[in-house]
Amino acid sequence: MLTNGRALTLIVFMVAIGAHGVYHAQTAARDKLAVAKTATCTFTVYATGMWKSGEAEGALKTGKLSVQFSEINSDEGSARLVSGFGIYDIIVRLAPGALHFIQAYRDGPLYTTTIFDQESRDGRLKAVHTRHEYSEISLPGFTSRPEQYYGDCAVGP
């Protein structure tokens, strides 16, 4: 039988061991972000925003979006976005807990992708991709409303 003091000691020990495992996983993911040279992201769920009769509303949808980054240099703050429309130079920022990619287009849209230092599964890291864009006309297959995508990324050297 455990006394109250021993039970408390056992609980503290178990929490410390569990916290160490979480801390170790976060540290490994953080280190992975700090030395990342490539990232391939897949997003499968997204939310869209719109306004109807002046009221903001949103909708959750499923779909697949892939984003690929290369030549990531967080020391210099640069990276390249590889897309079906070409290769673009973009801004990258390493922050505590995340790696941010910023795409500011001259014709208006702003896209951001954040990879978090949290594993989703199989060594992939949780990520979010946001598109700040709006047009009165909505065309299928093109971004015409604000969107936020949820998924994960494979990060490599």
Helices and strands as residue ranges (DSSP letters): H 4-34, E 38-52, E 55-73, E 78-83, E 86-95, E 98-104, E 110-121, E 124-132, E 147-156
